[in-house]
Amino acid sequence: MVQIASIETMLVRLPTRRVHKWTGLTEPIGQYLLVKMTGSDGSVGWGEAPALKDWGGEFGRYFGESAAVVELVIERYLAPTIEGLEIARPAELHRRMDAMVKGYPYAKAALDFAYYDLTGKVLGLPVHALLGGLLRENVAVTHSIGLLGVDEAVSEVKQVVADGIRTIKIKVGVDPDRDVAIVTAIREAVGPDVNLCVDANEGYKTPGQAIQTIRRIEECGLIYVEQPVMGIERIARVAEAIDIPVMADESAWNAHDVIQIVAQKAAQIVSIYTTKPGGLYKAMQVSAVCEAAGIICNVNGSVETGVGNLANVHLAAAAPAAVLSNVIPVSVPAEHLNGRIGGIYYADDLLAEPMTFADGGVRVPTGPGMGIAVDEAKVAKYRINL
């Protein structure tokens, strides 16, 4: 049986299409750590840690991982403990990693992605088959509007709707008056048939402020309000006071968090990440708990490059609870952009071929492993030193 023979890490920085920020973010997206995992037969699997030092859980319960921290944890602790592991044993992969070091889910997720990619390539199976099977051949994509000015946001949403995007997420949580103005302007610009949602990234100071602001924009027809405040018990107060469904993100990292959310009736929706629980294996556990509790989900992320975004797509294709449109990129190399911006956050990408966007979403790759090859020339072009 093929075993993990070697693990290499490398830092890349992709050029962004425009600045993309949300409440609390202080560093640019796109400077992430890649993992190249080589099997004993020469097959290669790729993973990514889209680590951001200032993005974490509530009240320090989970903490940001920088690229430097991820590299150290992988090279010093995780890689030595999983080298020699046979493919197709994800439970053992995570048992070894968790026994070696507590926490650091982004470091573990990068290795998990590469392991699933390697396993799929060796076995000739797509990753979604390894996760339980294909439920969706096309995964819907939500385009995220960062903390832009009103005029710039309106200009962008008009184009992304023309590109075929059917759901738009608006970053809020900075100032209530600004939030009301931008949501109202975007609704007027896109009309009634495009889905809108907002994400405060814990930005409102109190549940009361969140409730007041949401009531001012509820006539805009929002499909959900994401993480209005910090804290599961505080989100529950907002959820009880408004009719619009509330989504937990920063409060929902793993399956145990979902159990607490259910107990406190804090949210009707949970945003599943491939990274927050520590990889695809544990993300499927989050989906299972949500499904059992009657909570619906989307797949969300940290605006990954194509390497990590392939994991997003396979999770969205296989997770039963992930029935909503997903806030993930449409990963496209520069030579295939052709002026479109719907779902596009970078001016280039690391994949050899573009993801296929159709019918408001991304077609799920069906080839072995993650299904689209990594362009190692692009990796070399955008590789930087820590």
C-alpha positions as CSV (number, residue, x, y, z in Angstrom):
1,M,0.0,0.0,0.0
2,V,1.2,3.5,-0.8
3,Q,2.5,5.5,2.2
4,I,3.3,9.1,2.8
5,A,7.0,9.5,1.8
6,S,7.6,13.2,2.2
7,I,5.9,16.5,3.1
8,E,7.1,19.9,1.8
9,T,5.7,23.3,2.7
10,M,5.9,26.5,0.7
11,L,4.5,30.0,1.1
12,V,2.8,31.7,-1.8
13,R,1.2,35.2,-2.3
14,L,-1.4,35.6,-5.0
15,P,-2.2,39.0,-6.5
16,T,-5.7,40.2,-5.5
17,R,-8.2,41.6,-7.9
18,R,-9.1,44.2,-5.4
19,V,-8.7,44.7,-1.6
20,H,-11.0,42.4,0.3
21,K,-11.6,43.1,4.0
22,W,-14.0,42.3,6.7
23,T,-14.4,43.5,10.3
24,G,-11.3,42.7,12.3
25,L,-9.1,41.7,9.4
26,T,-5.7,43.5,9.3
27,E,-3.7,41.5,6.7
28,P,-4.3,40.8,3.1
29,I,-5.9,37.6,1.8
30,G,-3.9,35.3,-0.5
31,Q,-0.7,34.9,1.4
32,Y,-1.1,31.2,2.4
33,L,0.9,28.1,3.1
34,L,0.8,25.1,0.6
35,V,1.6,21.5,1.4
36,K,3.0,19.1,-1.1
37,M,2.6,15.5,0.0
38,T,4.4,12.8,-2.0
39,G,3.5,9.1,-1.8
40,S,5.9,6.2,-1.9
41,D,4.8,5.6,-5.5
42,G,5.6,9.1,-6.6
43,S,2.0,10.4,-6.5
44,V,1.5,13.9,-5.2
45,G,-1.3,15.4,-3.1
46,W,-1.7,19.2,-2.4
47,G,-3.1,21.0,0.5
48,E,-3.4,24.6,1.7
49,A,-3.6,26.5,5.0
50,P,-5.3,29.8,4.3
51,A,-4.2,31.0,7.8
52,L,-4.9,34.5,9.0
53,K,-3.4,35.5,12.3
54,D,-6.3,37.8,13.3
55,W,-9.2,35.5,12.4
56,G,-10.3,33.2,15.1
57,G,-13.1,32.1,17.4
58,E,-15.0,33.9,20.1
59,F,-13.3,35.2,23.2
60,G,-10.0,33.6,22.3
61,R,-11.5,30.1,22.3
62,Y,-9.8,29.4,18.9
63,F,-7.0,31.6,17.8
64,G,-5.5,32.8,14.5
65,E,-2.7,30.9,12.9
66,S,-0.2,32.8,10.8
67,A,1.6,31.1,7.9
68,A,4.8,31.0,10.0
69,V,3.1,29.3,12.8
70,V,1.5,26.7,10.5
71,E,4.8,26.0,8.8
72,L,6.5,25.5,12.2
73,V,3.7,23.2,13.5
74,I,3.7,21.1,10.4
75,E,7.5,20.7,10.0
76,R,8.3,20.2,13.7
77,Y,5.3,18.3,15.0
78,L,2.9,17.0,12.4
79,A,4.9,15.9,9.4
80,P,7.2,13.6,11.4
81,T,4.3,11.8,13.1
82,I,2.3,11.1,9.9
83,E,5.2,10.2,7.5
84,G,4.9,6.5,6.7
85,L,1.1,6.4,7.2
86,E,-0.7,4.4,4.5
87,I,-3.3,6.2,2.3
88,A,-7.0,5.8,2.9
89,R,-6.8,6.0,6.7
90,P,-8.1,9.5,7.6
91,A,-9.2,8.6,11.1
92,E,-5.7,7.4,11.9
93,L,-4.2,10.6,10.3
94,H,-6.2,12.7,12.7
95,R,-5.6,10.5,15.7
96,R,-1.8,10.9,15.1
97,M,-2.0,14.6,14.6
98,D,-4.3,15.3,17.6
99,A,-2.1,13.1,19.8
100,M,1.0,15.1,18.8
101,V,-0.3,18.6,19.3
102,K,-3.5,20.1,20.5
103,G,-5.3,22.7,18.3
104,Y,-3.8,24.3,15.2
105,P,-6.7,23.2,12.9
106,Y,-5.4,25.1,9.9
107,A,-2.1,23.2,10.0
108,K,-3.9,19.9,10.3
109,A,-6.4,20.9,7.5
110,A,-3.6,21.5,5.0
111,L,-2.3,18.0,5.6
112,D,-5.8,16.5,5.6
113,F,-6.4,18.1,2.1
114,A,-3.1,16.8,0.7
115,Y,-3.8,13.3,2.2
116,Y,-7.3,13.1,0.6
117,D,-5.9,14.4,-2.7
118,L,-3.1,11.8,-2.6
119,T,-5.4,9.0,-1.6
120,G,-7.9,9.8,-4.4
121,K,-5.1,9.9,-7.0
122,V,-3.7,6.6,-5.9
123,L,-7.1,4.9,-5.8
124,G,-8.4,6.6,-8.9
125,L,-11.4,8.2,-7.0
126,P,-12.5,11.8,-6.6
127,V,-12.3,13.3,-3.1
128,H,-16.1,13.6,-2.8
129,A,-16.4,9.8,-3.3
130,L,-14.0,9.4,-0.3
131,L,-16.3,11.7,1.7
132,G,-19.3,9.5,1.1
133,G,-20.5,10.3,-2.4
134,L,-21.6,13.0,-4.8
135,L,-24.8,14.7,-3.7
136,R,-24.5,17.8,-5.9
137,E,-22.9,18.0,-9.3
138,N,-23.0,21.8,-9.2
139,V,-22.3,23.8,-6.0
140,A,-23.9,27.3,-5.8
141,V,-21.5,30.2,-5.2
142,T,-22.2,33.3,-3.2
143,H,-20.1,36.4,-4.1
144,S,-18.8,38.3,-1.0
145,I,-18.7,42.1,-1.0
146,G,-16.1,43.2,1.5
147,L,-16.0,46.5,3.3
148,L,-16.4,48.6,0.2
149,G,-17.9,52.1,-0.2
150,V,-21.5,52.1,-1.4
151,D,-20.8,53.3,-4.9
152,E,-18.0,50.7,-5.5
153,A,-20.2,48.0,-4.0
154,V,-23.1,48.8,-6.2
155,S,-20.9,48.8,-9.3
156,E,-19.5,45.4,-8.4
157,V,-22.8,43.7,-7.6
158,K,-24.2,44.8,-11.0
159,Q,-21.3,43.1,-12.8
160,V,-21.3,39.9,-10.6
161,V,-25.1,39.5,-11.2
162,A,-24.4,39.9,-15.0
163,D,-21.7,37.2,-14.6
164,G,-24.4,34.8,-13.3
165,I,-24.0,35.0,-9.5
166,R,-27.4,34.6,-7.7
167,T,-26.5,35.2,-4.1
168,I,-24.5,38.1,-2.6
169,K,-23.0,38.4,0.9
170,I,-22.5,41.9,2.2
171,K,-19.9,42.6,4.9
172,V,-21.4,44.7,7.7
173,G,-20.7,45.3,11.4
174,V,-18.7,48.5,11.2
175,D,-21.4,51.2,11.5
176,P,-25.1,50.7,11.6
177,D,-26.0,53.7,9.4
178,R,-23.4,52.6,6.8
179,D,-24.7,49.0,6.9
180,V,-28.3,50.1,6.3
181,A,-27.2,52.4,3.4
182,I,-25.1,49.7,1.6
183,V,-27.7,46.9,2.0
184,T,-30.5,49.2,0.8
185,A,-28.4,50.4,-2.2
186,I,-27.4,46.9,-3.2
187,R,-31.0,45.6,-3.1
188,E,-32.2,48.5,-5.3
189,A,-29.3,47.8,-7.7
190,V,-29.9,44.0,-8.1
191,G,-33.7,43.9,-7.8
192,P,-35.8,41.4,-6.0
193,D,-34.6,38.1,-7.6
194,V,-31.1,38.0,-6.2
195,N,-30.5,36.6,-2.7
196,L,-28.8,38.9,-0.2
197,C,-27.3,38.0,3.1
198,V,-25.1,40.0,5.6
199,D,-22.1,39.1,7.7
200,A,-21.0,41.2,10.7
201,N,-18.1,39.1,11.7
202,E,-19.0,39.7,15.4
203,G,-18.8,43.4,14.7
204,Y,-21.9,44.7,16.5
205,K,-21.1,45.9,20.0
206,T,-24.2,44.4,21.7
207,P,-27.1,42.1,20.8
208,G,-29.3,45.2,21.1
209,Q,-27.3,47.1,18.5
210,A,-27.4,44.1,16.2
211,I,-31.2,43.7,16.6
212,Q,-31.9,47.4,16.0
213,T,-29.7,47.4,12.8
214,I,-31.2,44.2,11.4
215,R,-34.7,45.4,11.9
216,R,-33.8,48.5,9.9
217,I,-32.7,46.4,6.9
218,E,-35.1,43.4,7.2
219,E,-37.4,44.8,4.5
220,C,-34.5,44.3,2.0
221,G,-35.3,40.6,2.1
222,L,-32.2,39.0,3.7
223,I,-31.9,35.2,3.6
224,Y,-29.7,35.2,6.7
225,V,-27.6,37.3,9.1
226,E,-24.2,35.8,9.8
227,Q,-22.5,36.1,13.2
228,P,-23.9,39.4,14.3
229,V,-22.1,39.4,17.7
230,M,-19.5,37.5,19.6
231,G,-20.6,34.6,21.8
232,I,-23.0,31.7,21.4
233,E,-25.2,33.0,24.2
234,R,-25.3,36.5,22.7
235,I,-26.1,35.2,19.2
236,A,-29.0,33.4,20.8
237,R,-30.5,36.7,22.0
238,V,-30.4,38.1,18.5
239,A,-31.8,34.9,17.0
240,E,-34.8,35.0,19.4
241,A,-35.6,38.7,18.6
242,I,-35.6,38.6,14.8
243,D,-37.4,36.7,12.1
244,I,-34.4,36.4,9.7
245,P,-32.4,33.2,10.3
246,V,-29.1,33.6,12.1
247,M,-25.9,31.9,10.9
248,A,-23.1,31.0,13.3
249,D,-19.6,31.2,11.9
250,E,-16.9,32.3,14.4
251,S,-18.9,30.5,17.1
252,A,-19.0,27.2,15.1
253,W,-15.7,25.6,14.6
254,N,-16.3,21.9,15.3
255,A,-19.0,19.3,16.0
256,H,-18.9,20.1,19.7
257,D,-19.6,23.8,19.1
258,V,-22.7,22.8,17.1
259,I,-24.0,20.8,20.1
260,Q,-23.7,23.9,22.2
261,I,-25.4,26.0,19.5
262,V,-28.3,23.5,19.4
263,A,-28.6,23.5,23.2
264,Q,-28.8,27.3,23.3
265,K,-31.0,27.6,20.2
266,A,-28.5,30.1,19.0
267,A,-28.7,29.7,15.2
268,Q,-30.7,28.0,12.5
269,I,-27.7,27.9,10.1
270,V,-24.0,27.0,10.6
271,S,-21.2,27.9,8.2
272,I,-19.0,24.8,7.7
273,Y,-15.4,25.3,6.9
274,T,-12.9,22.7,5.6
275,T,-10.3,24.4,7.9
276,K,-11.9,25.4,11.2
277,P,-12.5,21.8,12.4
278,G,-9.1,20.7,11.0
279,G,-9.9,19.3,7.6
280,L,-12.4,17.4,5.5
281,Y,-12.7,14.4,7.8
282,K,-13.9,16.5,10.7
283,A,-15.9,18.9,8.6
284,M,-18.0,15.9,7.7
285,Q,-18.6,15.4,11.4
286,V,-19.8,19.0,11.7
287,S,-22.2,18.3,8.8
288,A,-23.5,15.1,10.5
289,V,-24.3,16.9,13.8
290,C,-26.0,19.7,11.9
291,E,-28.1,17.3,9.8
292,A,-29.2,15.4,13.0
293,A,-30.1,18.7,14.7
294,G,-32.1,20.1,11.7
295,I,-29.5,22.9,11.1
296,I,-28.8,23.8,7.5
297,C,-25.3,24.9,6.3
298,N,-23.2,26.4,3.6
299,V,-19.5,26.0,3.0
300,N,-17.5,29.1,3.8
301,G,-13.8,29.9,3.9
302,S,-10.9,32.4,4.0
303,V,-10.9,33.1,0.3
304,E,-8.6,30.2,-0.5
305,T,-6.4,29.9,-3.6
306,G,-7.5,27.1,-6.0
307,V,-5.6,24.5,-4.0
308,G,-7.7,24.9,-0.8
309,N,-10.8,25.9,-2.7
310,L,-10.9,22.4,-4.4
311,A,-11.4,21.0,-0.8
312,N,-14.3,23.5,-0.4
313,V,-16.0,22.3,-3.6
314,H,-15.7,18.6,-2.7
315,L,-17.1,19.2,0.8
316,A,-20.0,21.2,-0.6
317,A,-20.7,18.4,-3.1
318,A,-20.7,15.7,-0.4
319,A,-21.9,17.1,2.9
320,P,-25.6,16.4,3.3
321,A,-26.3,19.5,5.4
322,A,-24.7,21.9,3.0
323,V,-27.8,22.9,1.1
324,L,-27.2,26.7,0.9
325,S,-25.1,28.7,-1.6
326,N,-21.4,28.6,-0.6
327,V,-19.1,31.6,0.0
328,I,-16.1,30.2,-1.9
329,P,-14.1,31.6,-4.8
330,V,-14.4,30.6,-8.4
331,S,-10.8,29.7,-8.9
332,V,-9.5,30.8,-12.3
333,P,-6.0,31.3,-13.7
334,A,-5.3,34.7,-15.2
335,E,-5.4,33.4,-18.8
336,H,-9.0,32.3,-18.4
337,L,-10.5,35.3,-16.6
338,N,-11.9,37.1,-19.7
339,G,-13.1,40.1,-17.7
340,R,-15.5,38.3,-15.3
341,I,-15.4,39.1,-11.6
342,G,-18.3,37.0,-10.2
343,G,-16.7,34.8,-7.5
344,I,-13.2,36.1,-8.4
345,Y,-10.9,37.5,-5.7
346,Y,-7.5,37.0,-7.3
347,A,-5.9,38.2,-10.5
348,D,-4.4,34.7,-11.0
349,D,-4.5,31.2,-9.5
350,L,-2.5,28.1,-8.9
351,L,-4.6,25.6,-10.8
352,A,-3.7,24.4,-14.2
353,E,-7.3,24.7,-15.4
354,P,-10.1,27.0,-14.4
355,M,-13.1,25.8,-12.3
356,T,-16.2,25.6,-14.5
357,F,-18.8,28.2,-13.5
358,A,-22.4,27.5,-14.8
359,D,-25.9,27.9,-13.5
360,G,-24.8,30.1,-10.6
361,G,-22.2,27.6,-9.3
362,V,-19.1,25.6,-9.8
363,R,-19.1,22.2,-11.5
364,V,-17.7,19.6,-9.2
365,P,-14.5,18.0,-10.6
366,T,-14.8,14.3,-11.2
367,G,-11.2,13.3,-11.8
368,P,-9.0,11.5,-9.3
369,G,-8.2,13.3,-6.1
370,M,-9.2,16.9,-6.1
371,G,-9.8,16.7,-9.8
372,I,-7.8,19.7,-11.1
373,A,-4.0,19.6,-11.3
374,V,-1.9,22.2,-9.6
375,D,0.3,24.3,-11.9
376,E,3.7,24.0,-10.3
377,A,5.1,26.7,-12.5
378,K,2.5,29.1,-11.0
379,V,3.4,27.9,-7.5
380,A,7.1,28.7,-8.3
381,K,6.1,32.1,-9.7
382,Y,4.2,33.2,-6.6
383,R,6.4,31.5,-4.0
384,I,7.8,33.8,-1.4
385,N,10.0,33.5,1.7
386,L,8.6,33.9,5.3
